[in-house]
Amino acid sequence: MQYVFLIYGDPRQEDTPELMARYGQFTQDVITGGAMRGGHQLQRAPTARLVSVRNGRTLVTDGPYAETKEQIGGLYILECDNVDEAVALAAKVPTAEDGYIEVRPVVDHAQS
């Protein structure tokens, strides 16, 4: 089953060379282990646009919607045998040490 790992961290945290090296190692580990299906680092939240449609009118708002300490900074899509394996891998994502990794199963419409 595929799981999305949404990476929430403090947007004030710098992408230091050490942190990026740790992410590089984690990424290489999940590639080598055969779990990697996709993933991306996202640009900072102020580059985001929130789009909604109300009464047929498209509304666009700049920046993040919620005023929270943590914001999504990236994601992985990993193939795991079960949720326990997904949680174990999420604990190895560097940002898990000072942020949060949301682990969510992907709906497989082919099995519906």
Sequence and secondary structure as in RCSB ss.txt:
>XXXX:A:sequence
MQYVFLIYGDPRQEDTPELMARYGQFTQDVITGGAMRGGHQLQRAPTARLVSVRNGRTLVTDGPYAETKEQIGGL
YILECDNVDEAVALAAKVPTAEDGYIEVRPVVDHAQS
>XXXX:A:secstr
 EEEEEEEE TTS   HHHHHHHHHHHHHHHHTT EEEEEE   GGG EEEEEETTEEEEEES SS  S EEEEE
EEEE SSHHHHHHHHTTSGGGGTSEEEEEE   GGG 
